[in-house]
Amino acid sequence: MKSKAIAAILTISFLSPFLLAACSNEEPNDASSPFQDTLIFARGGDAVSLDPSEVTDGESENVAQSILETLTTFAEGETTTEPLLATEWQESEDGLTYTFTLRDGVKFHDGTDFNAEAVVFNFERWMNGSAEDFPMYGSVFGGYKDDPSHNVASVLAVDESKFELKLKGTQPTLLKDLALTPLSISSPAAIEESGDDYRSNPVGTGPFIFKEWQPNDRIVLEKNDEYWLDGYPKLEQVIFRTIPDNSARFNALLSGEVDMVSGLDSENHEQVEGNPELQLFSNPPLNLGYLGMTITHEPFDDPLVRQALSYAVNKDAMVDAFFSEGTIAAKNPIPPAVEGYNDEIEPYPYDPEKAKELLAEAGFPDGFEMELYAMPVSRPYMPDGAKVAEYLQSNFADIGVKAEIVTFEWATYIEKALNGEADTFLLGWTGMNGDADNFIHNLWHGDNIGSTNSTQYNNPELNTILDKARTITDQQERNELYEQAQVIMHDDPPVIPLVHTSPSLAGKANIVGFDPHPTSRVITTKIEFEQ
């Protein structure tokens, strides 16, 4: 099973002379040195895999983005697309055939050529896989090679620098989809050489080369001296440190042990803004933090129960207590910045008495018992999952629902949630391409049960609307369909939308070249330290 193989990575220690030195008292960024060429980035959880095609979690993707690259990318600060490994493209009149021209002279880190055959190899690898292997590919392209819903007709190399992608139906988000980190292009030679171990030995074309992974401690990347973009990267080394506790992570920044941190507590913002040696990086909100309800578990198969829990949560008080400036209480499963957001929907008000009435109507006048999974790591949409879980536990207790809080190590947590093992669970999503499809289709279309649809939600009416939105290119028509989809999900909720945050990172004041992107991606190519 792939899940067992991934879990096994997290129990293996990759030791080397460098790592032994790195774990000593000698920090790579010695304050006495006149130049700083190593960035130490601290985050709340470790990567699950360094092959981005087989994961959907942000911790894995944020490392992979420095190692591997996609065909298209997002403009700085925006979700419009720009060239990356593909320099240009032509679309046929019927919108079904795209011809991509690739960047010349690019090599993978193992010295092999990046070319059209390499792109075709990656597509064939993904399409011949499954939801367990490559979940995002199946979500983006409607399945895999033998699935009737698979939207890729063929991928062919025209010559060394051009490939042709033929679709079975129009895909209005294609160029944005190709910018998603799980569709990064890997070295075919490295995949064939490493086999199942490729997830801990990634080889791409990016600005940094993978060197070491010490699970639950650090991942070390070193400069790609042959990188195709002249003058970049600026750094010699990037180290991703795992420090699960928010306070410990922030203290590591204050002490100079690390250079940047994600997952700030709300009280840290004032400290950063008042410290001349630090700076705050705020991402525009393009995310959703939510409480998922697994509808294959009783009593969550009853919409009345899910509605009752929705009335029980005092979101405004929760935002004030646990989230930073810029956070808004969510009422829909997509953030307001996404086209198609339905602002006409009235949010569930905080109404414990209404919640009790609905529970009684559903046959639970005295409430019931359930498990509530609390996230063990800090994520942009959920800086402190433990505190939020305790708050929800208190809200639910007020209507007679006893929630037992449980948690697991991050990789196990994700696996259990995706497999539908939780009654309820805290999770979230950061929009990867700025389109409503990326939220609603990925997370709640019935076809994605077993991959990205953790709630096991399968509403035929919603599925039909989402499928139709994928077949038309007129954005206004698509917006109307997504507005309908949000009404369905409001009346038959698989989740309680909790918050849309403006995620913040903190870093040393002399860091320049970092783009706090709406997708919360961490791109290290242009980061440097002002001397």
DOSEMI-882422 format. One record per residue (C-alpha): residue number from 1; residue in three letters; y, z, x. Coordinates in steps of 0.25 Angstrom, whole numbers. Layout:
BEGIN
KETI     n   res       y       z       x
KETI   NUM   ALA       Y       Z       X
...
//
This chain:
BEGIN
KETI     n   res       y       z       x
KETI     1   MET       0       0       0
KETI     2   LYS      14      -3       5
KETI     3   SER      19      10       0
KETI     4   LYS       9      17       9
KETI     5   ALA      13       9      21
KETI     6   ILE      28      12      19
KETI     7   ALA      26      27      18
KETI     8   ALA      18      26      30
KETI     9   ILE      30      22      38
KETI    10   LEU      37      34      35
KETI    11   THR      26      43      42
KETI    12   ILE      26      35      55
KETI    13   SER      35      39      66
KETI    14   PHE      40      28      75
KETI    15   LEU      44      35      88
KETI    16   SER      50      29     101
KETI    17   PRO      58      33     113
KETI    18   PHE      71      29     106
KETI    19   LEU      67      38      93
KETI    20   LEU      63      50     102
KETI    21   ALA      77      49     108
KETI    22   ALA      84      47      95
KETI    23   CYS      77      59      89
KETI    24   SER      82      68     101
KETI    25   ASN      96      74     102
KETI    26   GLU     102      62     108
KETI    27   GLU     109      54      97
KETI    28   PRO     110      39      98
KETI    29   ASN     125      40      95
KETI    30   ASP     130      49     106
KETI    31   ALA     144      54     103
KETI    32   SER     148      53     118
KETI    33   SER     145      38     118
KETI    34   PRO     157      29     117
KETI    35   PHE     150      19     109
KETI    36   GLN     141      21      97
KETI    37   ASP     130      10      94
KETI    38   THR     120      17      86
KETI    39   LEU     122      20      71
KETI    40   ILE     113      31      65
KETI    41   PHE     113      30      50
KETI    42   ALA     107      42      42
KETI    43   ARG     101      40      29
KETI    44   GLY      93      49      19
KETI    45   GLY      80      42      19
KETI    46   ASP      71      34      29
KETI    47   ALA      67      19      26
KETI    48   VAL      54      16      19
KETI    49   SER      52       3      26
KETI    50   LEU      60      -6      36
KETI    51   ASP      55     -18      29
KETI    52   PRO      65     -19      18
KETI    53   SER      57     -29      10
KETI    54   GLU      48     -18       6
KETI    55   VAL      57      -7       2
KETI    56   THR      69      -5      -7
KETI    57   ASP      75       8      -2
KETI    58   GLY      89       8       4
KETI    59   GLU      84      16      17
KETI    60   SER      75       6      21
KETI    61   GLU      84      -6      18
KETI    62   ASN      96       1      25
KETI    63   VAL      88       0      38
KETI    64   ALA      82     -13      36
KETI    65   GLN      96     -20      34
KETI    66   SER      99     -18      49
KETI    67   ILE      85     -24      53
KETI    68   LEU      83     -35      43
KETI    69   GLU      92     -45      36
KETI    70   THR      93     -53      23
KETI    71   LEU      96     -67      20
KETI    72   THR     109     -64      13
KETI    73   THR     117     -51      13
KETI    74   PHE     128     -44       6
KETI    75   ALA     143     -45      10
KETI    76   GLU     149     -32      15
KETI    77   GLY     153     -23       4
KETI    78   GLU     148     -33      -7
KETI    79   THR     135     -38     -14
KETI    80   THR     139     -53     -12
KETI    81   THR     129     -60      -3
KETI    82   GLU     132     -66      11
KETI    83   PRO     123     -73      21
KETI    84   LEU     114     -65      31
KETI    85   LEU     101     -72      36
KETI    86   ALA     104     -83      27
KETI    87   THR     117     -90      30
KETI    88   GLU     118     -99      17
KETI    89   TRP     111    -103       5
KETI    90   GLN     111    -114      -5
KETI    91   GLU     106    -112     -20
KETI    92   SER     101    -123     -28
KETI    93   GLU     107    -127     -42
KETI    94   ASP      96    -120     -50
KETI    95   GLY      98    -107     -42
KETI    96   LEU      83    -108     -38
KETI    97   THR      83    -113     -23
KETI    98   TYR      91    -106     -12
KETI    99   THR      91    -112       2
KETI   100   PHE      95    -102      13
KETI   101   THR     100    -105      27
KETI   102   LEU      97     -95      37
KETI   103   ARG     105     -89      49
KETI   104   ASP     101     -96      62
KETI   105   GLY      97     -89      75
KETI   106   VAL      92     -76      68
KETI   107   LYS      80     -69      74
KETI   108   PHE      72     -57      69
KETI   109   HIS      72     -45      78
KETI   110   ASP      58     -49      83
KETI   111   GLY      64     -62      89
KETI   112   THR      58     -71      78
KETI   113   ASP      67     -81      71
KETI   114   PHE      73     -79      57
KETI   115   ASN      72     -92      50
KETI   116   ALA      68     -97      36
KETI   117   GLU      53     -95      39
KETI   118   ALA      56     -80      41
KETI   119   VAL      63     -80      27
KETI   120   VAL      52     -87      20
KETI   121   PHE      42     -77      27
KETI   122   ASN      49     -65      21
KETI   123   PHE      50     -71       7
KETI   124   GLU      35     -74       7
KETI   125   ARG      32     -60      12
KETI   126   TRP      40     -54       1
KETI   127   MET      35     -63     -10
KETI   128   ASN      21     -61      -6
KETI   129   GLY      22     -46      -7
KETI   130   SER      23     -37     -19
KETI   131   ALA      33     -26     -25
KETI   132   GLU      26     -16     -16
KETI   133   ASP      29     -24      -4
KETI   134   PHE      43     -30      -6
KETI   135   PRO      49     -24     -19
KETI   136   MET      63     -30     -18
KETI   137   TYR      58     -44     -16
KETI   138   GLY      50     -43     -29
KETI   139   SER      62     -37     -36
KETI   140   VAL      72     -48     -31
KETI   141   PHE      63     -60     -33
KETI   142   GLY      55     -56     -45
KETI   143   GLY      42     -53     -39
KETI   144   TYR      33     -59     -28
KETI   145   LYS      26     -72     -26
KETI   146   ASP      15     -72     -36
KETI   147   ASP      24     -65     -47
KETI   148   PRO      29     -74     -58
KETI   149   SER      42     -68     -57
KETI   150   HIS      44     -70     -42
KETI   151   ASN      57     -78     -41
KETI   152   VAL      54     -85     -28
KETI   153   ALA      48     -99     -29
KETI   154   SER      48    -102     -14
KETI   155   VAL      54     -98       0
KETI   156   LEU      54    -110      10
KETI   157   ALA      59    -112      24
KETI   158   VAL      67    -125      24
KETI   159   ASP      69    -124      39
KETI   160   GLU      72    -114      49
KETI   161   SER      85    -110      44
KETI   162   LYS      83    -112      29
KETI   163   PHE      74    -107      18
KETI   164   GLU      73    -110       3
KETI   165   LEU      71    -100      -8
KETI   166   LYS      67    -105     -22
KETI   167   LEU      68     -96     -34
KETI   168   LYS      60     -98     -47
KETI   169   GLY      72     -93     -55
KETI   170   THR      87     -90     -52
KETI   171   GLN      90     -77     -44
KETI   172   PRO     105     -74     -45
KETI   173   THR     104     -62     -35
KETI   174   LEU      96     -70     -24
KETI   175   LEU     107     -70     -13
KETI   176   LYS     109     -55     -16
KETI   177   ASP      94     -52     -16
KETI   178   LEU      92     -59      -3
KETI   179   ALA     102     -49       3
KETI   180   LEU      93     -37      -1
KETI   181   THR      87     -30      11
KETI   182   PRO      73     -31       6
KETI   183   LEU      74     -46       8
KETI   184   SER      77     -45      22
KETI   185   ILE      71     -55      32
KETI   186   SER      60     -49      41
KETI   187   SER      54     -55      53
KETI   188   PRO      41     -62      49
KETI   189   ALA      35     -60      63
KETI   190   ALA      38     -45      62
KETI   191   ILE      32     -44      48
KETI   192   GLU      19     -51      53
KETI   193   GLU      18     -43      65
KETI   194   SER      21     -29      59
KETI   195   GLY      14     -31      45
KETI   196   ASP      15     -18      37
KETI   197   ASP      22     -12      48
KETI   198   TYR      34     -21      47
KETI   199   ARG      41     -11      38
KETI   200   SER      43      -2      50
KETI   201   ASN      45     -14      60
KETI   202   PRO      56     -23      53
KETI   203   VAL      61     -35      60
KETI   204   GLY      73     -42      55
KETI   205   THR      85     -50      59
KETI   206   GLY      95     -39      57
KETI   207   PRO     105     -32      67
KETI   208   PHE      96     -21      71
KETI   209   ILE      82     -20      75
KETI   210   PHE      72     -10      70
KETI   211   LYS      67      -1      81
KETI   212   GLU      62      13      76
KETI   213   TRP      58      20      63
KETI   214   GLN      56      35      64
KETI   215   PRO      53      38      49
KETI   216   ASN      62      48      42
KETI   217   ASP      70      49      54
KETI   218   ARG      76      36      60
KETI   219   ILE      76      21      60
KETI   220   VAL      81      14      73
KETI   221   LEU      87       0      74
KETI   222   GLU      93      -7      86
KETI   223   LYS     103     -18      88
KETI   224   ASN      98     -32      86
KETI   225   ASP     105     -39      98
KETI   226   GLU     101     -53      93
KETI   227   TYR     107     -51      79
KETI   228   TRP     112     -64      74
KETI   229   LEU     126     -58      70
KETI   230   ASP     135     -59      82
KETI   231   GLY     141     -45      86
KETI   232   TYR     131     -37      77
KETI   233   PRO     126     -27      76
KETI   234   LYS     136     -18      82
KETI   235   LEU     126      -6      84
KETI   236   GLU     115      -5      94
KETI   237   GLN     106       4      85
KETI   238   VAL     105       9      71
KETI   239   ILE      97      22      67
KETI   240   PHE      94      25      53
KETI   241   ARG      92      40      52
KETI   242   THR      85      47      40
KETI   243   ILE      91      61      37
KETI   244   PRO      87      64      22
KETI   245   ASP      96      76      20
KETI   246   ASN     110      72      16
KETI   247   SER     117      83      22
KETI   248   ALA     109      82      35
KETI   249   ARG     112      67      36
KETI   250   PHE     127      69      34
KETI   251   ASN     127      80      44
KETI   252   ALA     121      71      54
KETI   253   LEU     133      62      52
KETI   254   LEU     143      73      54
KETI   255   SER     136      77      67
KETI   256   GLY     136      63      72
KETI   257   GLU     121      62      72
KETI   258   VAL     121      50      63
KETI   259   ASP     132      39      61
KETI   260   MET     131      36      46
KETI   261   VAL     124      42      34
KETI   262   SER     120      38      20
KETI   263   GLY     118      47       8
KETI   264   LEU     130      56       8
KETI   265   ASP     132      68      -1
KETI   266   SER     144      68     -10
KETI   267   GLU     150      79      -2
KETI   268   ASN     149      72      11
KETI   269   HIS     159      61       7
KETI   270   GLU     171      71       9
KETI   271   GLN     166      75      22
KETI   272   VAL     165      61      27
KETI   273   GLU     179      57      22
KETI   274   GLY     185      69      29
KETI   275   ASN     178      67      42
KETI   276   PRO     186      57      51
KETI   277   GLU     173      54      59
KETI   278   LEU     166      49      47
KETI   279   GLN     167      38      36
KETI   280   LEU     162      36      22
KETI   281   PHE     155      22      18
KETI   282   SER     154      20       3
KETI   283   ASN     146      10      -3
KETI   284   PRO     151       3     -16
KETI   285   PRO     141       8     -28
KETI   286   LEU     130      -1     -30
KETI   287   ASN     119       8     -33
KETI   288   LEU     112      17     -43
KETI   289   GLY     106      30     -42
KETI   290   TYR      96      33     -54
KETI   291   LEU      85      42     -59
KETI   292   GLY      73      33     -62
KETI   293   MET      63      37     -73
KETI   294   THR      49      31     -72
KETI   295   ILE      46      26     -86
KETI   296   THR      31      25     -84
KETI   297   HIS      32      40     -83
KETI   298   GLU      32      48     -96
KETI   299   PRO      42      52    -102
KETI   300   PHE      51      42     -95
KETI   301   ASP      44      30    -103
KETI   302   ASP      53      35    -115
KETI   303   PRO      67      29    -114
KETI   304   LEU      72      42    -122
KETI   305   VAL      68      51    -111
KETI   306   ARG      75      42    -101
KETI   307   GLN      87      42    -109
KETI   308   ALA      86      57    -111
KETI   309   LEU      86      59     -95
KETI   310   SER      98      49     -95
KETI   311   TYR     106      58    -104
KETI   312   ALA     103      70     -96
KETI   313   VAL     110      67     -83
KETI   314   ASN     124      71     -80
KETI   315   LYS     127      60     -71
KETI   316   ASP     142      63     -69
KETI   317   ALA     139      77     -65
KETI   318   MET     128      72     -55
KETI   319   VAL     138      62     -49
KETI   320   ASP     148      73     -47
KETI   321   ALA     138      82     -40
KETI   322   PHE     130      73     -31
KETI   323   PHE     136      60     -29
KETI   324   SER     148      55     -21
KETI   325   GLU     161      49     -24
KETI   326   GLY     160      35     -30
KETI   327   THR     147      38     -38
KETI   328   ILE     146      35     -53
KETI   329   ALA     137      39     -63
KETI   330   ALA     128      28     -67
KETI   331   LYS     125      23     -81
KETI   332   ASN     118       9     -78
KETI   333   PRO     107       5     -68
KETI   334   ILE     117      -3     -60
KETI   335   PRO     130       1     -53
KETI   336   PRO     143      -4     -59
KETI   337   ALA     146     -13     -48
KETI   338   VAL     135     -22     -51
KETI   339   GLU     137     -34     -60
KETI   340   GLY     131     -32     -74
KETI   341   TYR     134     -17     -75
KETI   342   ASN     135     -13     -89
KETI   343   ASP     147      -4     -91
KETI   344   GLU     145      -4    -106
KETI   345   ILE     133       5    -105
KETI   346   GLU     136      20    -109
KETI   347   PRO     130      30     -99
KETI   348   TYR     120      40    -103
KETI   349   PRO     130      52    -105
KETI   350   TYR     125      66    -100
KETI   351   ASP     119      72    -113
KETI   352   PRO     108      82    -112
KETI   353   GLU     107      84    -127
KETI   354   LYS     105      69    -129
KETI   355   ALA      94      69    -118
KETI   356   LYS      87      81    -125
KETI   357   GLU      87      73    -138
KETI   358   LEU      81      61    -132
KETI   359   LEU      70      69    -125
KETI   360   ALA      67      75    -138
KETI   361   GLU      66      62    -145
KETI   362   ALA      57      57    -134
KETI   363   GLY      48      69    -136
KETI   364   PHE      53      78    -125
KETI   365   PRO      61      89    -132
KETI   366   ASP      58      99    -121
KETI   367   GLY      60      89    -110
KETI   368   PHE      49      85    -100
KETI   369   GLU      46      86     -85
KETI   370   MET      47      75     -74
KETI   371   GLU      49      72     -60
KETI   372   LEU      62      68     -54
KETI   373   TYR      61      61     -40
KETI   374   ALA      73      65     -31
KETI   375   MET      76      55     -20
KETI   376   PRO      74      61      -6
KETI   377   VAL      84      53       1
KETI   378   SER      99      50      -1
KETI   379   ARG     102      36      -6
KETI   380   PRO     116      30      -9
KETI   381   TYR     114      31     -24
KETI   382   MET     108      45     -23
KETI   383   PRO     113      53     -11
KETI   384   ASP     105      66     -15
KETI   385   GLY      94      64     -24
KETI   386   ALA      89      78     -24
KETI   387   LYS     102      83     -29
KETI   388   VAL     102      72     -40
KETI   389   ALA      88      75     -44
KETI   390   GLU      91      90     -46
KETI   391   TYR     103      87     -54
KETI   392   LEU      95      78     -63
KETI   393   GLN      84      88     -64
KETI   394   SER      95      98     -70
KETI   395   ASN     100      88     -80
KETI   396   PHE      86      85     -85
KETI   397   ALA      83     100     -86
KETI   398   ASP      94     101     -95
KETI   399   ILE      86      92    -105
KETI   400   GLY      73      98    -103
KETI   401   VAL      67      89     -93
KETI   402   LYS      62      95     -80
KETI   403   ALA      63      87     -68
KETI   404   GLU      55      90     -56
KETI   405   ILE      61      85     -43
KETI   406   VAL      52      78     -33
KETI   407   THR      55      70     -21
KETI   408   PHE      48      63      -9
KETI   409   GLU      51      56       4
KETI   410   TRP      59      44       1
KETI   411   ALA      48      33       3
KETI   412   THR      38      41      -6
KETI   413   TYR      49      43     -16
KETI   414   ILE      52      28     -17
KETI   415   GLU      38      25     -18
KETI   416   LYS      35      35     -29
KETI   417   ALA      47      31     -37
KETI   418   LEU      44      16     -36
KETI   419   ASN      30      18     -40
KETI   420   GLY      34      25     -53
KETI   421   GLU      29      39     -49
KETI   422   ALA      42      47     -52
KETI   423   ASP      46      52     -66
KETI   424   THR      60      51     -62
KETI   425   PHE      67      48     -49
KETI   426   LEU      80      46     -42
KETI   427   LEU      82      33     -36
KETI   428   GLY      93      22     -35
KETI   429   TRP      96       8     -31
KETI   430   THR     107       2     -22
KETI   431   GLY     111     -12     -27
KETI   432   MET     106     -22     -16
KETI   433   ASN     113     -34     -21
KETI   434   GLY     123     -30     -31
KETI   435   ASP     116     -36     -43
KETI   436   ALA     111     -29     -56
KETI   437   ASP      98     -36     -54
KETI   438   ASN      96     -28     -41
KETI   439   PHE      97     -15     -49
KETI   440   ILE      91     -17     -62
KETI   441   HIS      80     -28     -59
KETI   442   ASN      75     -21     -47
KETI   443   LEU      74      -7     -52
KETI   444   TRP      70      -9     -67
KETI   445   HIS      64     -22     -69
KETI   446   GLY      50     -21     -73
KETI   447   ASP      45     -30     -63
KETI   448   ASN      50     -21     -52
KETI   449   ILE      41      -9     -56
KETI   450   GLY      33      -6     -43
KETI   451   SER      44     -10     -34
KETI   452   THR      59      -6     -37
KETI   453   ASN      57      -2     -52
KETI   454   SER      54      13     -50
KETI   455   THR      56      17     -65
KETI   456   GLN      45       7     -69
KETI   457   TYR      54       2     -79
KETI   458   ASN      50     -10     -87
KETI   459   ASN      59     -14     -98
KETI   460   PRO      56     -28    -103
KETI   461   GLU      70     -30    -109
KETI   462   LEU      76     -26     -96
KETI   463   ASN      67     -35     -88
KETI   464   THR      70     -47     -96
KETI   465   ILE      85     -45     -94
KETI   466   LEU      83     -43     -79
KETI   467   ASP      75     -55     -77
KETI   468   LYS      85     -64     -85
KETI   469   ALA      96     -59     -76
KETI   470   ARG      88     -64     -64
KETI   471   THR      88     -78     -69
KETI   472   ILE     103     -81     -72
KETI   473   THR     114     -82     -62
KETI   474   ASP     126     -80     -71
KETI   475   GLN     131     -66     -67
KETI   476   GLN     137     -63     -81
KETI   477   GLU     124     -66     -88
KETI   478   ARG     117     -57     -78
KETI   479   ASN     127     -46     -80
KETI   480   GLU     125     -46     -95
KETI   481   LEU     110     -45     -93
KETI   482   TYR     111     -33     -83
KETI   483   GLU     121     -27     -93
KETI   484   GLN     109     -28    -104
KETI   485   ALA      99     -22     -94
KETI   486   GLN     108     -10     -92
KETI   487   VAL     108      -7    -107
KETI   488   ILE      93      -8    -107
KETI   489   MET      92       2     -95
KETI   490   HIS     102      11    -102
KETI   491   ASP      94      12    -115
KETI   492   ASP      80      12    -108
KETI   493   PRO      84      19     -95
KETI   494   PRO      73      19     -83
KETI   495   VAL      84      26     -75
KETI   496   ILE      95      36     -76
KETI   497   PRO     107      29     -68
KETI   498   LEU     113      40     -61
KETI   499   VAL     124      35     -51
KETI   500   HIS     130      24     -43
KETI   501   THR     135      29     -30
KETI   502   SER     145      24     -19
KETI   503   PRO     135      27      -8
KETI   504   SER     142      33       4
KETI   505   LEU     138      33      19
KETI   506   ALA     145      41      30
KETI   507   GLY     147      37      44
KETI   508   LYS     155      39      57
KETI   509   ALA     169      35      56
KETI   510   ASN     168      24      67
KETI   511   ILE     157      16      60
KETI   512   VAL     162       2      56
KETI   513   GLY     155     -10      51
KETI   514   PHE     147      -3      40
KETI   515   ASP     147      -9      26
KETI   516   PRO     145       1      15
KETI   517   HIS     139     -10       6
KETI   518   PRO     137      -8     -10
KETI   519   THR     122     -10      -7
KETI   520   SER     122       2       2
KETI   521   ARG     115      -6      13
KETI   522   VAL     117      -1      27
KETI   523   ILE     120     -13      36
KETI   524   THR     122     -10      51
KETI   525   THR     125     -23      57
KETI   526   LYS     140     -21      58
KETI   527   ILE     141      -6      60
KETI   528   GLU     147      -1      73
KETI   529   PHE     155      11      78
KETI   530   GLU     169      10      81
KETI   531   GLN     171      15      96
//
